[in-house]
């Protein structure tokens, strides 16, 4: 008989995932914005503001979804 186990992701994991994801987006955003504007000052300003706010929203989103157990079925295997 299988037993349903709850899976919890600690906040540090969510934060690390957010940081690594934002680094990828930071590079992509920088290239796109600079290609469109050809201005370093505009590129830096837009990328910093956008990525800071997006990181905060991403962490909040991850934490909310961590509390939702839908789709998190983990089976405990018996020996």
N, CA, C and O atoms as a Tripos MOL2 file, in Angstrom:
@<TRIPOS>MOLECULE
protein
  316   315    79     0     0
PROTEIN
NO_CHARGES

@<TRIPOS>ATOM
      1 N           0.8410   -1.1700    0.0000 N.3       1 UNK1
      2 CA          0.0000    0.0000    0.0000 C.3       1 UNK1
      3 C           0.8940    1.2440    0.0000 C.2       1 UNK1
      4 O           1.8520    1.3380    0.7670 O.2       1 UNK1
      5 N           0.5610    2.1840   -0.8690 N.am      2 UNK2
      6 CA          1.3740    3.4030   -0.9250 C.3       2 UNK2
      7 C           0.8650    4.4210    0.0810 C.2       2 UNK2
      8 O          -0.3210    4.4630    0.4090 O.2       2 UNK2
      9 N           1.7700    5.2220    0.5500 N.am      3 UNK3
     10 CA          1.4450    6.2290    1.5440 C.3       3 UNK3
     11 C           1.7780    7.5960    0.9530 C.2       3 UNK3
     12 O           2.8770    7.7990    0.4360 O.2       3 UNK3
     13 N           0.8350    8.5310    1.0260 N.am      4 UNK4
     14 CA          1.0500    9.8640    0.4840 C.3       4 UNK4
     15 C           1.9510   10.6620    1.4160 C.2       4 UNK4
     16 O           1.6540   10.8220    2.6000 O.2       4 UNK4
     17 N           3.0580   11.1630    0.8650 N.am      5 UNK5
     18 CA          3.9850   11.9640    1.6490 C.3       5 UNK5
     19 C           3.9230   13.3970    1.1590 C.2       5 UNK5
     20 O           3.7620   13.6470   -0.0360 O.2       5 UNK5
     21 N           4.0500   14.3220    2.0700 N.am      6 UNK6
     22 CA          4.0600   15.7360    1.6970 C.3       6 UNK6
     23 C           5.4790   16.1540    1.3590 C.2       6 UNK6
     24 O           6.4330   15.7810    2.0420 O.2       6 UNK6
     25 N           5.6020   16.9320    0.2970 N.am      7 UNK7
     26 CA          6.8910   17.4380   -0.1410 C.3       7 UNK7
     27 C           6.9240   18.9340    0.1110 C.2       7 UNK7
     28 O           6.0280   19.6550   -0.3310 O.2       7 UNK7
     29 N           7.9320   19.4080    0.8080 N.am      8 UNK8
     30 CA          8.0760   20.8350    1.0730 C.3       8 UNK8
     31 C           9.4140   21.3050    0.5400 C.2       8 UNK8
     32 O          10.4430   20.6650    0.7570 O.2       8 UNK8
     33 N           9.3920   22.4090   -0.1470 N.am      9 UNK9
     34 CA         10.6180   23.0190   -0.6460 C.3       9 UNK9
     35 C          10.9760   24.1500    0.3100 C.2       9 UNK9
     36 O          10.1520   25.0260    0.5730 O.2       9 UNK9
     37 N          12.1990   24.1350    0.8280 N.am     10 UNK10
     38 CA         12.5780   25.1880    1.7620 C.3      10 UNK10
     39 C          12.7570   26.5140    1.0140 C.2      10 UNK10
     40 O          13.0110   26.5310   -0.1910 O.2      10 UNK10
     41 N          12.6210   27.6010    1.7330 N.am     11 UNK11
     42 CA         12.6890   28.9370    1.1320 C.3      11 UNK11
     43 C          14.0370   29.1810    0.4500 C.2      11 UNK11
     44 O          14.0870   29.8320   -0.5940 O.2      11 UNK11
     45 N          15.1220   28.6740    1.0220 N.am     12 UNK12
     46 CA         16.4530   28.8730    0.4190 C.3      12 UNK12
     47 C          16.5200   28.2790   -0.9840 C.2      12 UNK12
     48 O          17.1500   28.8570   -1.8700 O.2      12 UNK12
     49 N          15.8810   27.1400   -1.1940 N.am     13 UNK13
     50 CA         15.8620   26.5150   -2.5190 C.3      13 UNK13
     51 C          15.1020   27.3990   -3.5070 C.2      13 UNK13
     52 O          15.5530   27.6010   -4.6340 O.2      13 UNK13
     53 N          13.9620   27.9210   -3.0910 N.am     14 UNK14
     54 CA         13.1820   28.8130   -3.9550 C.3      14 UNK14
     55 C          13.9770   30.0630   -4.3120 C.2      14 UNK14
     56 O          13.9350   30.5280   -5.4510 O.2      14 UNK14
     57 N          14.6940   30.5970   -3.3490 N.am     15 UNK15
     58 CA         15.4910   31.8060   -3.5850 C.3      15 UNK15
     59 C          16.6390   31.5090   -4.5510 C.2      15 UNK15
     60 O          16.8950   32.2950   -5.4630 O.2      15 UNK15
     61 N          17.3320   30.3810   -4.3590 N.am     16 UNK16
     62 CA         18.4270   30.0270   -5.2610 C.3      16 UNK16
     63 C          17.9150   29.7910   -6.6830 C.2      16 UNK16
     64 O          18.5530   30.2090   -7.6500 O.2      16 UNK16
     65 N          16.7820   29.1300   -6.8120 N.am     17 UNK17
     66 CA         16.1920   28.9310   -8.1310 C.3      17 UNK17
     67 C          15.8590   30.2730   -8.7760 C.2      17 UNK17
     68 O          16.0800   30.4650   -9.9720 O.2      17 UNK17
     69 N          15.3320   31.1880   -7.9910 N.am     18 UNK18
     70 CA         14.9890   32.5110   -8.5120 C.3      18 UNK18
     71 C          16.2310   33.2560   -8.9820 C.2      18 UNK18
     72 O          16.2120   33.8930  -10.0350 O.2      18 UNK18
     73 N          17.3010   33.1810   -8.2150 N.am     19 UNK19
     74 CA         18.5330   33.8920   -8.5680 C.3      19 UNK19
     75 C          19.1310   33.3370   -9.8560 C.2      19 UNK19
     76 O          19.5160   34.1070  -10.7360 O.2      19 UNK19
     77 N          19.2160   32.0210   -9.9820 N.am     20 UNK20
     78 CA         19.7990   31.4570  -11.1950 C.3      20 UNK20
     79 C          18.9340   31.7360  -12.4170 C.2      20 UNK20
     80 O          19.4530   32.0050  -13.5000 O.2      20 UNK20
     81 N          17.6250   31.6730  -12.2460 N.am     21 UNK21
     82 CA         16.7230   31.9890  -13.3530 C.3      21 UNK21
     83 C          16.8690   33.4520  -13.7550 C.2      21 UNK21
     84 O          16.9010   33.7700  -14.9440 O.2      21 UNK21
     85 N          16.9560   34.3410  -12.7720 N.am     22 UNK22
     86 CA         17.0830   35.7640  -13.0780 C.3      22 UNK22
     87 C          18.3970   36.0590  -13.7830 C.2      22 UNK22
     88 O          18.4430   36.9630  -14.6170 O.2      22 UNK22
     89 N          19.4660   35.3330  -13.4810 N.am     23 UNK23
     90 CA         20.7350   35.5380  -14.1890 C.3      23 UNK23
     91 C          20.5920   35.2430  -15.6800 C.2      23 UNK23
     92 O          21.1160   35.9770  -16.5180 O.2      23 UNK23
     93 N          19.8870   34.1770  -16.0000 N.am     24 UNK24
     94 CA         19.6390   33.8450  -17.4020 C.3      24 UNK24
     95 C          18.8230   34.9550  -18.0600 C.2      24 UNK24
     96 O          19.1420   35.3960  -19.1640 O.2      24 UNK24
     97 N          17.7810   35.3980  -17.3870 N.am     25 UNK25
     98 CA         16.9210   36.4590  -17.9210 C.3      25 UNK25
     99 C          17.6850   37.7780  -18.0040 C.2      25 UNK25
    100 O          17.4950   38.5370  -18.9550 O.2      25 UNK25
    101 N          18.5370   38.0610  -17.0370 N.am     26 UNK26
    102 CA         19.3360   39.2830  -17.0400 C.3      26 UNK26
    103 C          20.1850   39.3850  -18.3120 C.2      26 UNK26
    104 O          20.2580   40.4410  -18.9420 O.2      26 UNK26
    105 N          20.8090   38.2960  -18.6670 N.am     27 UNK27
    106 CA         21.6420   38.2830  -19.8760 C.3      27 UNK27
    107 C          20.7830   38.4670  -21.1270 C.2      27 UNK27
    108 O          21.1140   39.2660  -22.0030 O.2      27 UNK27
    109 N          19.6930   37.7340  -21.2040 N.am     28 UNK28
    110 CA         18.8130   37.8400  -22.3710 C.3      28 UNK28
    111 C          18.2240   39.2500  -22.4910 C.2      28 UNK28
    112 O          18.2280   39.8400  -23.5710 O.2      28 UNK28
    113 N          17.7180   39.7810  -21.3750 N.am     29 UNK29
    114 CA         17.1460   41.1410  -21.3860 C.3      29 UNK29
    115 C          18.1840   42.1740  -21.8040 C.2      29 UNK29
    116 O          17.8990   43.0640  -22.6050 O.2      29 UNK29
    117 N          19.3820   42.0510  -21.2600 N.am     30 UNK30
    118 CA         20.4430   43.0090  -21.5810 C.3      30 UNK30
    119 C          20.7430   43.0360  -23.0690 C.2      30 UNK30
    120 O          20.8560   44.1020  -23.6720 O.2      30 UNK30
    121 N          20.8700   41.8630  -23.6490 N.am     31 UNK31
    122 CA         21.1690   41.7830  -25.0760 C.3      31 UNK31
    123 C          20.0410   42.3760  -25.9250 C.2      31 UNK31
    124 O          20.2930   43.1200  -26.8730 O.2      31 UNK31
    125 N          18.8130   42.0450  -25.5800 N.am     32 UNK32
    126 CA         17.6680   42.5310  -26.3520 C.3      32 UNK32
    127 C          17.5140   44.0420  -26.2180 C.2      32 UNK32
    128 O          17.3370   44.7400  -27.2170 O.2      32 UNK32
    129 N          17.5790   44.5480  -24.9940 N.am     33 UNK33
    130 CA         17.3880   45.9850  -24.7750 C.3      33 UNK33
    131 C          18.5080   46.7920  -25.4190 C.2      33 UNK33
    132 O          18.2590   47.8280  -26.0360 O.2      33 UNK33
    133 N          19.7370   46.3190  -25.2760 N.am     34 UNK34
    134 CA         20.8410   47.0500  -25.8960 C.3      34 UNK34
    135 C          20.7400   47.0210  -27.4210 C.2      34 UNK34
    136 O          21.0300   48.0160  -28.0860 O.2      34 UNK34
    137 N          20.3300   45.8850  -27.9680 N.am     35 UNK35
    138 CA         20.1520   45.7820  -29.4120 C.3      35 UNK35
    139 C          19.1160   46.7910  -29.9120 C.2      35 UNK35
    140 O          19.2680   47.3710  -30.9870 O.2      35 UNK35
    141 N          18.0560   46.9930  -29.1140 N.am     36 UNK36
    142 CA         16.9920   47.9190  -29.5130 C.3      36 UNK36
    143 C          17.3510   49.3850  -29.2810 C.2      36 UNK36
    144 O          16.9650   50.2470  -30.0710 O.2      36 UNK36
    145 N          18.0870   49.6790  -28.2010 N.am     37 UNK37
    146 CA         18.3420   51.0750  -27.8370 C.3      37 UNK37
    147 C          19.7520   51.5540  -28.1710 C.2      37 UNK37
    148 O          19.9550   52.7420  -28.4220 O.2      37 UNK37
    149 N          20.7170   50.6550  -28.1770 N.am     38 UNK38
    150 CA         22.1350   50.9950  -28.3470 C.3      38 UNK38
    151 C          22.6120   51.9940  -27.2870 C.2      38 UNK38
    152 O          23.5090   52.8010  -27.5290 O.2      38 UNK38
    153 N          21.9830   51.9150  -26.1010 N.am     39 UNK39
    154 CA         22.3610   52.7990  -24.9900 C.3      39 UNK39
    155 C          22.5930   51.9570  -23.7410 C.2      39 UNK39
    156 O          21.7260   51.1990  -23.3050 O.2      39 UNK39
    157 N          23.7970   52.1160  -23.1770 N.am     40 UNK40
    158 CA         24.1380   51.3650  -21.9710 C.3      40 UNK40
    159 C          23.3320   51.8330  -20.7620 C.2      40 UNK40
    160 O          22.9030   51.0090  -19.9540 O.2      40 UNK40
    161 N          23.1200   53.1450  -20.6250 N.am     41 UNK41
    162 CA         22.4130   53.6670  -19.4530 C.3      41 UNK41
    163 C          20.9650   53.1740  -19.4090 C.2      41 UNK41
    164 O          20.4790   52.7770  -18.3500 O.2      41 UNK41
    165 N          20.2890   53.1970  -20.5290 N.am     42 UNK42
    166 CA         18.9010   52.7200  -20.5890 C.3      42 UNK42
    167 C          18.8670   51.2100  -20.3450 C.2      42 UNK42
    168 O          18.0070   50.7120  -19.6180 O.2      42 UNK42
    169 N          19.7880   50.5010  -20.9430 N.am     43 UNK43
    170 CA         19.8440   49.0450  -20.7690 C.3      43 UNK43
    171 C          20.0180   48.6790  -19.3000 C.2      43 UNK43
    172 O          19.2950   47.8320  -18.7760 O.2      43 UNK43
    173 N          20.9700   49.3120  -18.6450 N.am     44 UNK44
    174 CA         21.2380   49.0040  -17.2350 C.3      44 UNK44
    175 C          20.0360   49.3550  -16.3600 C.2      44 UNK44
    176 O          19.6440   48.5640  -15.5010 O.2      44 UNK44
    177 N          19.4550   50.5220  -16.5680 N.am     45 UNK45
    178 CA         18.3130   50.9490  -15.7450 C.3      45 UNK45
    179 C          17.1300   50.0050  -15.9050 C.2      45 UNK45
    180 O          16.5560   49.5600  -14.9110 O.2      45 UNK45
    181 N          16.7630   49.6980  -17.1310 N.am     46 UNK46
    182 CA         15.6010   48.8270  -17.3730 C.3      46 UNK46
    183 C          15.8520   47.4260  -16.8400 C.2      46 UNK46
    184 O          14.9740   46.8330  -16.2150 O.2      46 UNK46
    185 N          17.0320   46.8980  -17.0800 N.am     47 UNK47
    186 CA         17.3460   45.5380  -16.6300 C.3      47 UNK47
    187 C          17.3400   45.4420  -15.1060 C.2      47 UNK47
    188 O          16.7970   44.4850  -14.5550 O.2      47 UNK47
    189 N          17.9300   46.4080  -14.4210 N.am     48 UNK48
    190 CA         17.9600   46.3610  -12.9540 C.3      48 UNK48
    191 C          16.5650   46.4510  -12.3490 C.2      48 UNK48
    192 O          16.2140   45.6530  -11.4800 O.2      48 UNK48
    193 N          15.7780   47.4010  -12.7940 N.am     49 UNK49
    194 CA         14.4270   47.5760  -12.2470 C.3      49 UNK49
    195 C          13.5560   46.3670  -12.5560 C.2      49 UNK49
    196 O          12.8710   45.8440  -11.6770 O.2      49 UNK49
    197 N          13.5870   45.9310  -13.7980 N.am     50 UNK50
    198 CA         12.7680   44.8010  -14.2200 C.3      50 UNK50
    199 C          13.1370   43.5190  -13.4940 C.2      50 UNK50
    200 O          12.2620   42.7890  -13.0280 O.2      50 UNK50
    201 N          14.4210   43.2470  -13.3980 N.am     51 UNK51
    202 CA         14.8390   41.9940  -12.7770 C.3      51 UNK51
    203 C          14.6710   41.9860  -11.2680 C.2      51 UNK51
    204 O          14.3820   40.9370  -10.6910 O.2      51 UNK51
    205 N          14.8410   43.1130  -10.6230 N.am     52 UNK52
    206 CA         14.6150   43.1610   -9.1800 C.3      52 UNK52
    207 C          13.1440   42.8810   -8.8630 C.2      52 UNK52
    208 O          12.8350   42.0470   -8.0120 O.2      52 UNK52
    209 N          12.2530   43.5710   -9.5430 N.am     53 UNK53
    210 CA         10.8220   43.3780   -9.2720 C.3      53 UNK53
    211 C          10.3670   41.9780   -9.6750 C.2      53 UNK53
    212 O           9.5580   41.3690   -8.9750 O.2      53 UNK53
    213 N          10.8710   41.4640  -10.7850 N.am     54 UNK54
    214 CA         10.5010   40.1210  -11.2240 C.3      54 UNK54
    215 C          10.9980   39.0500  -10.2630 C.2      54 UNK54
    216 O          10.3180   38.0450  -10.0540 O.2      54 UNK54
    217 N          12.1650   39.2480   -9.6800 N.am     55 UNK55
    218 CA         12.7030   38.2770   -8.7250 C.3      55 UNK55
    219 C          11.8240   38.1900   -7.4820 C.2      55 UNK55
    220 O          11.5320   37.0980   -6.9960 O.2      55 UNK55
    221 N          11.4100   39.3330   -6.9790 N.am     56 UNK56
    222 CA         10.5270   39.3550   -5.8070 C.3      56 UNK56
    223 C           9.2120   38.6450   -6.1210 C.2      56 UNK56
    224 O           8.7350   37.8390   -5.3220 O.2      56 UNK56
    225 N           8.6320   38.9380   -7.2680 N.am     57 UNK57
    226 CA          7.3750   38.3020   -7.6680 C.3      57 UNK57
    227 C           7.5480   36.7940   -7.8800 C.2      57 UNK57
    228 O           6.6610   36.0140   -7.5320 O.2      57 UNK57
    229 N           8.6750   36.3880   -8.4420 N.am     58 UNK58
    230 CA          8.9300   34.9710   -8.6790 C.3      58 UNK58
    231 C           9.0310   34.1960   -7.3540 C.2      58 UNK58
    232 O           8.4440   33.1220   -7.2200 O.2      58 UNK58
    233 N           9.7560   34.7270   -6.4000 N.am     59 UNK59
    234 CA          9.8910   34.0560   -5.1030 C.3      59 UNK59
    235 C           8.5290   33.9430   -4.4250 C.2      59 UNK59
    236 O           8.1930   32.8930   -3.8770 O.2      59 UNK59
    237 N           7.7530   35.0060   -4.4570 N.am     60 UNK60
    238 CA          6.4080   34.9710   -3.8700 C.3      60 UNK60
    239 C           5.5500   33.9120   -4.5730 C.2      60 UNK60
    240 O           4.8390   33.1480   -3.9210 O.2      60 UNK60
    241 N           5.6220   33.8770   -5.8760 N.am     61 UNK61
    242 CA          4.8670   32.8970   -6.6620 C.3      61 UNK61
    243 C           5.2770   31.4660   -6.3050 C.2      61 UNK61
    244 O           4.4150   30.6030   -6.1380 O.2      61 UNK61
    245 N           6.5610   31.2110   -6.1890 N.am     62 UNK62
    246 CA          7.0620   29.8880   -5.8080 C.3      62 UNK62
    247 C           6.5640   29.4850   -4.4190 C.2      62 UNK62
    248 O           6.1580   28.3420   -4.2060 O.2      62 UNK62
    249 N           6.5970   30.4230   -3.4860 N.am     63 UNK63
    250 CA          6.1700   30.1110   -2.1180 C.3      63 UNK63
    251 C           4.6850   29.7910   -2.0540 C.2      63 UNK63
    252 O           4.2700   28.9000   -1.3140 O.2      63 UNK63
    253 N           3.8830   30.5150   -2.8270 N.am     64 UNK64
    254 CA          2.4430   30.2250   -2.8700 C.3      64 UNK64
    255 C           2.2150   28.8350   -3.4610 C.2      64 UNK64
    256 O           1.4610   28.0430   -2.8960 O.2      64 UNK64
    257 N           2.8540   28.5300   -4.5850 N.am     65 UNK65
    258 CA          2.6810   27.2250   -5.2130 C.3      65 UNK65
    259 C           3.2060   26.0930   -4.3400 C.2      65 UNK65
    260 O           2.7220   24.9660   -4.4460 O.2      65 UNK65
    261 N           4.1790   26.3620   -3.4840 N.am     66 UNK66
    262 CA          4.6870   25.3320   -2.5860 C.3      66 UNK66
    263 C           3.6220   24.9000   -1.5770 C.2      66 UNK66
    264 O           3.6640   23.7770   -1.0750 O.2      66 UNK66
    265 N           2.6850   25.7690   -1.2850 N.am     67 UNK67
    266 CA          1.6080   25.4500   -0.3470 C.3      67 UNK67
    267 C           0.4550   24.6960   -1.0160 C.2      67 UNK67
    268 O          -0.4160   24.1610   -0.3300 O.2      67 UNK67
    269 N           0.4480   24.6530   -2.3330 N.am     68 UNK68
    270 CA         -0.6020   23.9490   -3.0730 C.3      68 UNK68
    271 C          -0.1260   22.5230   -3.3260 C.2      68 UNK68
    272 O           0.9130   22.3130   -3.9530 O.2      68 UNK68
    273 N          -0.8730   21.5580   -2.8440 N.am     69 UNK69
    274 CA         -0.4300   20.1690   -2.9260 C.3      69 UNK69
    275 C          -0.9120   19.4740   -4.1950 C.2      69 UNK69
    276 O          -0.5530   18.3200   -4.4340 O.2      69 UNK69
    277 N          -1.7020   20.1360   -4.9980 N.am     70 UNK70
    278 CA         -2.1790   19.5560   -6.2400 C.3      70 UNK70
    279 C          -0.9930   19.2250   -7.1450 C.2      70 UNK70
    280 O          -0.1300   20.0690   -7.3870 O.2      70 UNK70
    281 N          -0.9600   17.9850   -7.6430 N.am     71 UNK71
    282 CA          0.0930   17.5760   -8.5510 C.3      71 UNK71
    283 C           1.3900   17.1620   -7.8890 C.2      71 UNK71
    284 O           2.3910   16.9730   -8.5800 O.2      71 UNK71
    285 N           1.4080   17.0160   -6.5890 N.am     72 UNK72
    286 CA          2.6190   16.6150   -5.8480 C.3      72 UNK72
    287 C           2.4100   15.2520   -5.2090 C.2      72 UNK72
    288 O           2.3840   15.1420   -3.9830 O.2      72 UNK72
    289 N           2.2650   14.2450   -5.9940 N.am     73 UNK73
    290 CA          2.0770   12.8980   -5.4600 C.3      73 UNK73
    291 C           3.4310   12.2040   -5.3950 C.2      73 UNK73
    292 O           4.0850   12.0060   -6.4190 O.2      73 UNK73
    293 N           3.8460   11.8350   -4.1880 N.am     74 UNK74
    294 CA          5.1020   11.1390   -3.9780 C.3      74 UNK74
    295 C           4.7740    9.8080   -3.3090 C.2      74 UNK74
    296 O           4.1230    9.7600   -2.2650 O.2      74 UNK74
    297 N           5.2300    8.7560   -3.9220 N.am     75 UNK75
    298 CA          4.9700    7.4300   -3.3460 C.3      75 UNK75
    299 C           6.1380    7.0110   -2.4740 C.2      75 UNK75
    300 O           7.3040    7.1980   -2.8220 O.2      75 UNK75
    301 N           5.7930    6.4440   -1.3370 N.am     76 UNK76
    302 CA          6.8230    5.8980   -0.4590 C.3      76 UNK76
    303 C           6.9290    4.4150   -0.8030 C.2      76 UNK76
    304 O           5.9670    3.6600   -0.6640 O.2      76 UNK76
    305 N           8.1110    4.0140   -1.2540 N.am     77 UNK77
    306 CA          8.3170    2.6160   -1.6360 C.3      77 UNK77
    307 C           8.5960    1.7830   -0.4070 C.2      77 UNK77
    308 O           9.4070    2.1420    0.4470 O.2      77 UNK77
    309 N           7.9050    0.6600   -0.3390 N.am     78 UNK78
    310 CA          8.1350   -0.2310    0.7880 C.3      78 UNK78
    311 C           9.2820   -1.1760    0.4670 C.2      78 UNK78
    312 O           9.4710   -1.5770   -0.6810 O.2      78 UNK78
    313 N          10.0450   -1.5250    1.4980 N.am     79 UNK79
    314 CA         11.2390   -2.3570    1.3120 C.3      79 UNK79
    315 C          10.8840   -3.8140    1.1690 C.2      79 UNK79
    316 O          11.7700   -4.6520    1.0060 O.2      79 UNK79
@<TRIPOS>BOND
     1     1     2 1
     2     2     3 1
     3     3     4 2
     4     3     5 am
     5     5     6 1
     6     6     7 1
     7     7     8 2
     8     7     9 am
     9     9    10 1
    10    10    11 1
    11    11    12 2
    12    11    13 am
    13    13    14 1
    14    14    15 1
    15    15    16 2
    16    15    17 am
    17    17    18 1
    18    18    19 1
    19    19    20 2
    20    19    21 am
    21    21    22 1
    22    22    23 1
    23    23    24 2
    24    23    25 am
    25    25    26 1
    26    26    27 1
    27    27    28 2
    28    27    29 am
    29    29    30 1
    30    30    31 1
    31    31    32 2
    32    31    33 am
    33    33    34 1
    34    34    35 1
    35    35    36 2
    36    35    37 am
    37    37    38 1
    38    38    39 1
    39    39    40 2
    40    39    41 am
    41    41    42 1
    42    42    43 1
    43    43    44 2
    44    43    45 am
    45    45    46 1
    46    46    47 1
    47    47    48 2
    48    47    49 am
    49    49    50 1
    50    50    51 1
    51    51    52 2
    52    51    53 am
    53    53    54 1
    54    54    55 1
    55    55    56 2
    56    55    57 am
    57    57    58 1
    58    58    59 1
    59    59    60 2
    60    59    61 am
    61    61    62 1
    62    62    63 1
    63    63    64 2
    64    63    65 am
    65    65    66 1
    66    66    67 1
    67    67    68 2
    68    67    69 am
    69    69    70 1
    70    70    71 1
    71    71    72 2
    72    71    73 am
    73    73    74 1
    74    74    75 1
    75    75    76 2
    76    75    77 am
    77    77    78 1
    78    78    79 1
    79    79    80 2
    80    79    81 am
    81    81    82 1
    82    82    83 1
    83    83    84 2
    84    83    85 am
    85    85    86 1
    86    86    87 1
    87    87    88 2
    88    87    89 am
    89    89    90 1
    90    90    91 1
    91    91    92 2
    92    91    93 am
    93    93    94 1
    94    94    95 1
    95    95    96 2
    96    95    97 am
    97    97    98 1
    98    98    99 1
    99    99   100 2
   100    99   101 am
   101   101   102 1
   102   102   103 1
   103   103   104 2
   104   103   105 am
   105   105   106 1
   106   106   107 1
   107   107   108 2
   108   107   109 am
   109   109   110 1
   110   110   111 1
   111   111   112 2
   112   111   113 am
   113   113   114 1
   114   114   115 1
   115   115   116 2
   116   115   117 am
   117   117   118 1
   118   118   119 1
   119   119   120 2
   120   119   121 am
   121   121   122 1
   122   122   123 1
   123   123   124 2
   124   123   125 am
   125   125   126 1
   126   126   127 1
   127   127   128 2
   128   127   129 am
   129   129   130 1
   130   130   131 1
   131   131   132 2
   132   131   133 am
   133   133   134 1
   134   134   135 1
   135   135   136 2
   136   135   137 am
   137   137   138 1
   138   138   139 1
   139   139   140 2
   140   139   141 am
   141   141   142 1
   142   142   143 1
   143   143   144 2
   144   143   145 am
   145   145   146 1
   146   146   147 1
   147   147   148 2
   148   147   149 am
   149   149   150 1
   150   150   151 1
   151   151   152 2
   152   151   153 am
   153   153   154 1
   154   154   155 1
   155   155   156 2
   156   155   157 am
   157   157   158 1
   158   158   159 1
   159   159   160 2
   160   159   161 am
   161   161   162 1
   162   162   163 1
   163   163   164 2
   164   163   165 am
   165   165   166 1
   166   166   167 1
   167   167   168 2
   168   167   169 am
   169   169   170 1
   170   170   171 1
   171   171   172 2
   172   171   173 am
   173   173   174 1
   174   174   175 1
   175   175   176 2
   176   175   177 am
   177   177   178 1
   178   178   179 1
   179   179   180 2
   180   179   181 am
   181   181   182 1
   182   182   183 1
   183   183   184 2
   184   183   185 am
   185   185   186 1
   186   186   187 1
   187   187   188 2
   188   187   189 am
   189   189   190 1
   190   190   191 1
   191   191   192 2
   192   191   193 am
   193   193   194 1
   194   194   195 1
   195   195   196 2
   196   195   197 am
   197   197   198 1
   198   198   199 1
   199   199   200 2
   200   199   201 am
   201   201   202 1
   202   202   203 1
   203   203   204 2
   204   203   205 am
   205   205   206 1
   206   206   207 1
   207   207   208 2
   208   207   209 am
   209   209   210 1
   210   210   211 1
   211   211   212 2
   212   211   213 am
   213   213   214 1
   214   214   215 1
   215   215   216 2
   216   215   217 am
   217   217   218 1
   218   218   219 1
   219   219   220 2
   220   219   221 am
   221   221   222 1
   222   222   223 1
   223   223   224 2
   224   223   225 am
   225   225   226 1
   226   226   227 1
   227   227   228 2
   228   227   229 am
   229   229   230 1
   230   230   231 1
   231   231   232 2
   232   231   233 am
   233   233   234 1
   234   234   235 1
   235   235   236 2
   236   235   237 am
   237   237   238 1
   238   238   239 1
   239   239   240 2
   240   239   241 am
   241   241   242 1
   242   242   243 1
   243   243   244 2
   244   243   245 am
   245   245   246 1
   246   246   247 1
   247   247   248 2
   248   247   249 am
   249   249   250 1
   250   250   251 1
   251   251   252 2
   252   251   253 am
   253   253   254 1
   254   254   255 1
   255   255   256 2
   256   255   257 am
   257   257   258 1
   258   258   259 1
   259   259   260 2
   260   259   261 am
   261   261   262 1
   262   262   263 1
   263   263   264 2
   264   263   265 am
   265   265   266 1
   266   266   267 1
   267   267   268 2
   268   267   269 am
   269   269   270 1
   270   270   271 1
   271   271   272 2
   272   271   273 am
   273   273   274 1
   274   274   275 1
   275   275   276 2
   276   275   277 am
   277   277   278 1
   278   278   279 1
   279   279   280 2
   280   279   281 am
   281   281   282 1
   282   282   283 1
   283   283   284 2
   284   283   285 am
   285   285   286 1
   286   286   287 1
   287   287   288 2
   288   287   289 am
   289   289   290 1
   290   290   291 1
   291   291   292 2
   292   291   293 am
   293   293   294 1
   294   294   295 1
   295   295   296 2
   296   295   297 am
   297   297   298 1
   298   298   299 1
   299   299   300 2
   300   299   301 am
   301   301   302 1
   302   302   303 1
   303   303   304 2
   304   303   305 am
   305   305   306 1
   306   306   307 1
   307   307   308 2
   308   307   309 am
   309   309   310 1
   310   310   311 1
   311   311   312 2
   312   311   313 am
   313   313   314 1
   314   314   315 1
   315   315   316 2
@<TRIPOS>SUBSTRUCTURE
     1 UNK1         2 RESIDUE 1 A UNK
     2 UNK2         6 RESIDUE 1 A UNK
     3 UNK3        10 RESIDUE 1 A UNK
     4 UNK4        14 RESIDUE 1 A UNK
     5 UNK5        18 RESIDUE 1 A UNK
     6 UNK6        22 RESIDUE 1 A UNK
     7 UNK7        26 RESIDUE 1 A UNK
     8 UNK8        30 RESIDUE 1 A UNK
     9 UNK9        34 RESIDUE 1 A UNK
    10 UNK10       38 RESIDUE 1 A UNK
    11 UNK11       42 RESIDUE 1 A UNK
    12 UNK12       46 RESIDUE 1 A UNK
    13 UNK13       50 RESIDUE 1 A UNK
    14 UNK14       54 RESIDUE 1 A UNK
    15 UNK15       58 RESIDUE 1 A UNK
    16 UNK16       62 RESIDUE 1 A UNK
    17 UNK17       66 RESIDUE 1 A UNK
    18 UNK18       70 RESIDUE 1 A UNK
    19 UNK19       74 RESIDUE 1 A UNK
    20 UNK20       78 RESIDUE 1 A UNK
    21 UNK21       82 RESIDUE 1 A UNK
    22 UNK22       86 RESIDUE 1 A UNK
    23 UNK23       90 RESIDUE 1 A UNK
    24 UNK24       94 RESIDUE 1 A UNK
    25 UNK25       98 RESIDUE 1 A UNK
    26 UNK26      102 RESIDUE 1 A UNK
    27 UNK27      106 RESIDUE 1 A UNK
    28 UNK28      110 RESIDUE 1 A UNK
    29 UNK29      114 RESIDUE 1 A UNK
    30 UNK30      118 RESIDUE 1 A UNK
    31 UNK31      122 RESIDUE 1 A UNK
    32 UNK32      126 RESIDUE 1 A UNK
    33 UNK33      130 RESIDUE 1 A UNK
    34 UNK34      134 RESIDUE 1 A UNK
    35 UNK35      138 RESIDUE 1 A UNK
    36 UNK36      142 RESIDUE 1 A UNK
    37 UNK37      146 RESIDUE 1 A UNK
    38 UNK38      150 RESIDUE 1 A UNK
    39 UNK39      154 RESIDUE 1 A UNK
    40 UNK40      158 RESIDUE 1 A UNK
    41 UNK41      162 RESIDUE 1 A UNK
    42 UNK42      166 RESIDUE 1 A UNK
    43 UNK43      170 RESIDUE 1 A UNK
    44 UNK44      174 RESIDUE 1 A UNK
    45 UNK45      178 RESIDUE 1 A UNK
    46 UNK46      182 RESIDUE 1 A UNK
    47 UNK47      186 RESIDUE 1 A UNK
    48 UNK48      190 RESIDUE 1 A UNK
    49 UNK49      194 RESIDUE 1 A UNK
    50 UNK50      198 RESIDUE 1 A UNK
    51 UNK51      202 RESIDUE 1 A UNK
    52 UNK52      206 RESIDUE 1 A UNK
    53 UNK53      210 RESIDUE 1 A UNK
    54 UNK54      214 RESIDUE 1 A UNK
    55 UNK55      218 RESIDUE 1 A UNK
    56 UNK56      222 RESIDUE 1 A UNK
    57 UNK57      226 RESIDUE 1 A UNK
    58 UNK58      230 RESIDUE 1 A UNK
    59 UNK59      234 RESIDUE 1 A UNK
    60 UNK60      238 RESIDUE 1 A UNK
    61 UNK61      242 RESIDUE 1 A UNK
    62 UNK62      246 RESIDUE 1 A UNK
    63 UNK63      250 RESIDUE 1 A UNK
    64 UNK64      254 RESIDUE 1 A UNK
    65 UNK65      258 RESIDUE 1 A UNK
    66 UNK66      262 RESIDUE 1 A UNK
    67 UNK67      266 RESIDUE 1 A UNK
    68 UNK68      270 RESIDUE 1 A UNK
    69 UNK69      274 RESIDUE 1 A UNK
    70 UNK70      278 RESIDUE 1 A UNK
    71 UNK71      282 RESIDUE 1 A UNK
    72 UNK72      286 RESIDUE 1 A UNK
    73 UNK73      290 RESIDUE 1 A UNK
    74 UNK74      294 RESIDUE 1 A UNK
    75 UNK75      298 RESIDUE 1 A UNK
    76 UNK76      302 RESIDUE 1 A UNK
    77 UNK77      306 RESIDUE 1 A UNK
    78 UNK78      310 RESIDUE 1 A UNK
    79 UNK79      314 RESIDUE 1 A UNK
